């Protein structure tokens, strides 16, 4: 979630200096890159209180205790 908010704030800073179309496309690209990670995060984390979710460049793993 930190990646989402930091990227969104950086995109919002571009509103002052860049054209609105560039800012919207920057925010859309940011969301496009984060959506697979969000889907995996919410899909594997439903209803599990204990466990660890680990993201690697090649895959995502969930370890339950």
FENRA-V372249 format. One record per backbone hydrogen bond with DSSP energy under -1.0 kcal/mol. NH is the residue of the N-H (numbers start at 1). CO is the residue of the C=O. If there is no record, write none. Layout:
# FENRA-V372249
NH|CO  NH|CO
This chain:
# FENRA-V372249
5|1  6|2  7|3  8|4  9|5  10|6  11|7  12|8  13|9  15|12  18|14  23|19  24|20  25|21  26|22  27|23  28|24  29|25  30|26  31|27  32|28  33|29  34|30  35|31  38|34  39|35  40|36  41|37  42|38  43|39  44|40  45|41  52|63  54|61  56|59  61|54  63|52
